[in-house]
């Protein structure tokens, strides 16, 4: 196995924070990512952002992102990665 150099983690952390800051600025004036309605763009980004704290990012620092996560989570059929869809029926 080849070890990942520590500098890589620093870069990934910086890039992740930059992405969250960009998302925060974008969502500060919008309810969803595109066209002021729930779209595939929200689904695609939600998959990563809703678990960002597991990677060490503090979502408490991003109020607009947290509000957006709540709006997306309330959409019919949206389940967090921790839920097994074979065991739990999605909300309709």
Secondary structure as GFF3:
##gff-version 3
##sequence-region A 1 92
A	DSSP	alpha_helix	6	27	.	.	.	ID=ss1
A	DSSP	alpha_helix	40	49	.	.	.	ID=ss2
A	DSSP	three_ten_helix	52	55	.	.	.	ID=ss3
A	DSSP	three_ten_helix	59	61	.	.	.	ID=ss4
A	DSSP	alpha_helix	63	73	.	.	.	ID=ss5
###
